[in-house]
């Protein structure tokens, strides 16, 4: 399974399925400006990892924030 950094995990949220998250991040990416290079790079990295994993691996991710920590 692909591992995600804490910054990458902060970009992700549980939008249902892996494909829905890919669609949402792709849509969000289209609103970024060219000078937002760090966020563009981070988004591209997350999208690549999501595309390389399968739905079972995605469902094992904990995408719910733990507000108690």
VOVEXGU-495713 format. One record per residue: residue number from 0; residue in one letter; x, y, z of N, C-alpha, C in turn. Coordinates in nm, 2 decimals. Layout:
BEGIN
{resi=NUM; resn=A; neast=X; nnorth=Y; nup=Z; caeast=X; canorth=Y; caup=Z; ceast=X; cnorth=Y; cup=Z}
...
end
This chain:
BEGIN
{resi=0; resn=X; neast=0.09; nnorth=-0.12; nup=0.00; caeast=0.00; canorth=0.00; caup=0.00; ceast=0.09; cnorth=0.12; cup=0.00}
{resi=1; resn=X; neast=0.05; nnorth=0.23; nup=-0.07; caeast=0.12; canorth=0.35; caup=-0.07; ceast=0.10; cnorth=0.42; cup=0.06}
{resi=2; resn=X; neast=0.21; nnorth=0.48; nup=0.11; caeast=0.20; canorth=0.56; caup=0.23; ceast=0.19; cnorth=0.71; cup=0.20}
{resi=3; resn=X; neast=0.12; nnorth=0.78; nup=0.28; caeast=0.09; canorth=0.92; caup=0.26; ceast=0.16; cnorth=0.99; cup=0.38}
{resi=4; resn=X; neast=0.22; nnorth=1.11; nup=0.34; caeast=0.27; canorth=1.20; caup=0.45; ceast=0.16; cnorth=1.26; cup=0.52}
{resi=5; resn=X; neast=0.19; nnorth=1.33; nup=0.63; caeast=0.09; canorth=1.40; caup=0.71; ceast=0.03; cnorth=1.51; cup=0.63}
{resi=6; resn=X; neast=0.11; nnorth=1.58; nup=0.55; caeast=0.06; canorth=1.69; caup=0.46; ceast=-0.03; cnorth=1.63; cup=0.36}
{resi=7; resn=X; neast=0.00; nnorth=1.52; nup=0.30; caeast=-0.09; canorth=1.45; caup=0.20; ceast=-0.22; cnorth=1.41; cup=0.26}
{resi=8; resn=X; neast=-0.21; nnorth=1.36; nup=0.38; caeast=-0.33; canorth=1.31; caup=0.45; ceast=-0.42; cnorth=1.43; cup=0.48}
{resi=9; resn=X; neast=-0.36; nnorth=1.55; nup=0.51; caeast=-0.44; canorth=1.67; caup=0.54; ceast=-0.52; cnorth=1.71; cup=0.42}
{resi=10; resn=X; neast=-0.47; nnorth=1.68; nup=0.30; caeast=-0.54; canorth=1.72; caup=0.18; ceast=-0.65; cnorth=1.63; cup=0.15}
{resi=11; resn=X; neast=-0.65; nnorth=1.51; nup=0.20; caeast=-0.75; canorth=1.41; caup=0.17; ceast=-0.86; cnorth=1.41; cup=0.27}
{resi=12; resn=X; neast=-0.98; nnorth=1.37; nup=0.23; caeast=-1.10; canorth=1.36; caup=0.32; ceast=-1.18; cnorth=1.25; cup=0.26}
{resi=13; resn=X; neast=-1.27; nnorth=1.20; nup=0.35; caeast=-1.35; canorth=1.09; caup=0.30; ceast=-1.47; cnorth=1.14; cup=0.22}
{resi=14; resn=X; neast=-1.46; nnorth=1.13; nup=0.09; caeast=-1.57; canorth=1.18; caup=0.01; ceast=-1.65; cnorth=1.06; cup=-0.05}
{resi=15; resn=X; neast=-1.63; nnorth=0.94; nup=0.01; caeast=-1.70; canorth=0.82; caup=-0.04; ceast=-1.60; cnorth=0.72; cup=-0.09}
{resi=16; resn=X; neast=-1.58; nnorth=0.72; nup=-0.22; caeast=-1.49; canorth=0.62; caup=-0.28; ceast=-1.36; cnorth=0.69; cup=-0.33}
{resi=17; resn=X; neast=-1.27; nnorth=0.60; nup=-0.36; caeast=-1.14; canorth=0.65; caup=-0.41; ceast=-1.16; cnorth=0.73; cup=-0.54}
{resi=18; resn=X; neast=-1.24; nnorth=0.68; nup=-0.63; caeast=-1.26; canorth=0.75; caup=-0.75; ceast=-1.33; cnorth=0.89; cup=-0.73}
{resi=19; resn=X; neast=-1.42; nnorth=0.90; nup=-0.63; caeast=-1.48; canorth=1.02; caup=-0.60; ceast=-1.38; cnorth=1.12; cup=-0.55}
{resi=20; resn=X; neast=-1.29; nnorth=1.07; nup=-0.46; caeast=-1.18; canorth=1.16; caup=-0.41; ceast=-1.09; cnorth=1.20; cup=-0.52}
{resi=21; resn=X; neast=-1.06; nnorth=1.12; nup=-0.61; caeast=-0.97; canorth=1.15; caup=-0.73; ceast=-1.05; cnorth=1.26; cup=-0.81}
{resi=22; resn=X; neast=-1.17; nnorth=1.25; nup=-0.83; caeast=-1.25; canorth=1.35; caup=-0.91; ceast=-1.25; cnorth=1.48; cup=-0.83}
{resi=23; resn=X; neast=-1.28; nnorth=1.48; nup=-0.70; caeast=-1.28; canorth=1.60; caup=-0.62; ceast=-1.15; cnorth=1.67; cup=-0.62}
{resi=24; resn=X; neast=-1.04; nnorth=1.60; nup=-0.60; caeast=-0.91; canorth=1.66; caup=-0.60; ceast=-0.87; cnorth=1.72; cup=-0.73}
{resi=25; resn=X; neast=-0.91; nnorth=1.65; nup=-0.84; caeast=-0.88; canorth=1.69; caup=-0.97; ceast=-0.96; cnorth=1.82; cup=-1.00}
{resi=26; resn=X; neast=-1.08; nnorth=1.83; nup=-0.95; caeast=-1.16; canorth=1.95; caup=-0.97; ceast=-1.10; cnorth=2.06; cup=-0.89}
{resi=27; resn=X; neast=-1.06; nnorth=2.04; nup=-0.76; caeast=-1.00; canorth=2.14; caup=-0.68; ceast=-0.87; cnorth=2.19; cup=-0.74}
{resi=28; resn=X; neast=-0.80; nnorth=2.10; nup=-0.80; caeast=-0.67; canorth=2.14; caup=-0.86; ceast=-0.69; cnorth=2.24; cup=-0.97}
{resi=29; resn=X; neast=-0.80; nnorth=2.23; nup=-1.04; caeast=-0.83; canorth=2.33; caup=-1.15; ceast=-0.85; cnorth=2.47; cup=-1.10}
{resi=30; resn=X; neast=-0.88; nnorth=2.49; nup=-0.97; caeast=-0.89; canorth=2.62; caup=-0.92; ceast=-0.77; cnorth=2.68; cup=-0.86}
{resi=31; resn=X; neast=-0.66; nnorth=2.60; nup=-0.86; caeast=-0.53; canorth=2.65; caup=-0.80; ceast=-0.47; cnorth=2.74; cup=-0.91}
{resi=32; resn=X; neast=-0.40; nnorth=2.84; nup=-0.86; caeast=-0.32; canorth=2.94; caup=-0.94; ceast=-0.18; cnorth=2.88; cup=-0.97}
{resi=33; resn=X; neast=-0.12; nnorth=2.93; nup=-1.07; caeast=0.01; canorth=2.88; caup=-1.11; ceast=0.12; cnorth=2.90; cup=-1.00}
{resi=34; resn=X; neast=0.10; nnorth=3.01; nup=-0.92; caeast=0.20; canorth=3.04; caup=-0.82; ceast=0.18; cnorth=2.95; cup=-0.69}
{resi=35; resn=X; neast=0.08; nnorth=2.87; nup=-0.69; caeast=0.05; canorth=2.78; caup=-0.57; ceast=0.12; cnorth=2.65; cup=-0.60}
{resi=36; resn=X; neast=0.25; nnorth=2.66; nup=-0.62; caeast=0.33; canorth=2.54; caup=-0.66; ceast=0.33; cnorth=2.43; cup=-0.56}
{resi=37; resn=X; neast=0.34; nnorth=2.47; nup=-0.43; caeast=0.35; canorth=2.36; caup=-0.33; ceast=0.22; cnorth=2.28; cup=-0.32}
{resi=38; resn=X; neast=0.11; nnorth=2.35; nup=-0.33; caeast=-0.02; canorth=2.28; caup=-0.32; ceast=-0.04; cnorth=2.20; cup=-0.45}
{resi=39; resn=X; neast=0.00; nnorth=2.26; nup=-0.57; caeast=-0.01; canorth=2.18; caup=-0.69; ceast=0.07; cnorth=2.06; cup=-0.69}
{resi=40; resn=X; neast=0.19; nnorth=2.06; nup=-0.64; caeast=0.28; canorth=1.95; caup=-0.63; ceast=0.22; cnorth=1.85; cup=-0.53}
{resi=41; resn=X; neast=0.17; nnorth=1.89; nup=-0.42; caeast=0.11; canorth=1.80; caup=-0.32; ceast=-0.01; cnorth=1.73; cup=-0.37}
{resi=42; resn=X; neast=-0.09; nnorth=1.81; nup=-0.44; caeast=-0.21; canorth=1.75; caup=-0.50; ceast=-0.18; cnorth=1.64; cup=-0.61}
{resi=43; resn=X; neast=-0.08; nnorth=1.68; nup=-0.69; caeast=-0.04; canorth=1.58; caup=-0.79; ceast=0.02; cnorth=1.45; cup=-0.73}
{resi=44; resn=X; neast=0.09; nnorth=1.47; nup=-0.63; caeast=0.15; canorth=1.35; caup=-0.56; ceast=0.04; cnorth=1.26; cup=-0.50}
{resi=45; resn=X; neast=-0.06; nnorth=1.32; nup=-0.43; caeast=-0.17; canorth=1.25; caup=-0.38; ceast=-0.25; cnorth=1.18; cup=-0.49}
{resi=46; resn=X; neast=-0.28; nnorth=1.25; nup=-0.60; caeast=-0.36; canorth=1.20; caup=-0.71; ceast=-0.28; cnorth=1.07; cup=-0.77}
{resi=47; resn=X; neast=-0.15; nnorth=1.08; nup=-0.78; caeast=-0.08; canorth=0.97; caup=-0.84; ceast=-0.08; cnorth=0.85; cup=-0.75}
{resi=48; resn=X; neast=-0.07; nnorth=0.87; nup=-0.62; caeast=-0.08; canorth=0.76; caup=-0.52; ceast=-0.22; cnorth=0.70; cup=-0.52}
{resi=49; resn=X; neast=-0.32; nnorth=0.78; nup=-0.53; caeast=-0.46; canorth=0.73; caup=-0.53; ceast=-0.48; cnorth=0.65; cup=-0.65}
{resi=50; resn=X; neast=-0.43; nnorth=0.69; nup=-0.77; caeast=-0.45; canorth=0.62; caup=-0.89; ceast=-0.38; cnorth=0.49; cup=-0.89}
{resi=51; resn=X; neast=-0.27; nnorth=0.48; nup=-0.82; caeast=-0.19; canorth=0.35; caup=-0.81; ceast=-0.24; cnorth=0.25; cup=-0.71}
{resi=52; resn=X; neast=-0.33; nnorth=0.29; nup=-0.62; caeast=-0.38; canorth=0.20; caup=-0.52; ceast=-0.51; cnorth=0.14; cup=-0.57}
{resi=53; resn=X; neast=-0.56; nnorth=0.04; nup=-0.51; caeast=-0.69; canorth=-0.02; caup=-0.54; ceast=-0.79; cnorth=0.02; cup=-0.44}
{resi=54; resn=X; neast=-0.91; nnorth=-0.01; nup=-0.46; caeast=-1.02; canorth=0.03; caup=-0.37; ceast=-1.01; cnorth=-0.03; cup=-0.23}
{resi=55; resn=X; neast=-0.96; nnorth=-0.15; nup=-0.22; caeast=-0.94; canorth=-0.22; caup=-0.09; ceast=-0.84; cnorth=-0.14; cup=-0.01}
{resi=56; resn=X; neast=-0.73; nnorth=-0.11; nup=-0.07; caeast=-0.63; canorth=-0.03; caup=0.00; ceast=-0.68; cnorth=0.11; cup=0.04}
{resi=57; resn=X; neast=-0.76; nnorth=0.17; nup=-0.04; caeast=-0.82; canorth=0.30; caup=-0.01; ceast=-0.91; cnorth=0.29; cup=0.11}
{resi=58; resn=X; neast=-0.99; nnorth=0.18; nup=0.11; caeast=-1.09; canorth=0.17; caup=0.22; ceast=-1.02; cnorth=0.14; cup=0.35}
{resi=59; resn=X; neast=-0.90; nnorth=0.10; nup=0.35; caeast=-0.82; canorth=0.07; caup=0.48; ceast=-0.76; cnorth=0.20; cup=0.54}
{resi=60; resn=X; neast=-0.76; nnorth=0.31; nup=0.46; caeast=-0.71; canorth=0.44; caup=0.51; ceast=-0.80; cnorth=0.50; cup=0.61}
{resi=61; resn=X; neast=-0.75; nnorth=0.56; nup=0.71; caeast=-0.82; canorth=0.63; caup=0.81; ceast=-0.83; cnorth=0.78; cup=0.77}
{resi=62; resn=X; neast=-0.94; nnorth=0.81; nup=0.71; caeast=-0.96; canorth=0.95; caup=0.66; ceast=-1.04; cnorth=1.04; cup=0.75}
{resi=63; resn=X; neast=-1.07; nnorth=0.99; nup=0.87; caeast=-1.15; canorth=1.07; caup=0.96; ceast=-1.05; cnorth=1.13; cup=1.06}
{resi=64; resn=X; neast=-1.06; nnorth=1.26; nup=1.08; caeast=-0.97; canorth=1.33; caup=1.17; ceast=-1.00; cnorth=1.29; cup=1.31}
{resi=65; resn=X; neast=-0.89; nnorth=1.28; nup=1.39; caeast=-0.90; canorth=1.25; caup=1.53; ceast=-0.88; cnorth=1.38; cup=1.61}
{resi=66; resn=X; neast=-0.99; nnorth=1.44; nup=1.64; caeast=-0.99; canorth=1.57; caup=1.71; ceast=-0.95; cnorth=1.56; cup=1.86}
{resi=67; resn=X; neast=-0.94; nnorth=1.44; nup=1.91; caeast=-0.90; canorth=1.42; caup=2.05; ceast=-0.75; cnorth=1.43; cup=2.07}
{resi=68; resn=X; neast=-0.67; nnorth=1.42; nup=1.96; caeast=-0.52; canorth=1.42; caup=1.98; ceast=-0.47; cnorth=1.57; cup=1.99}
end
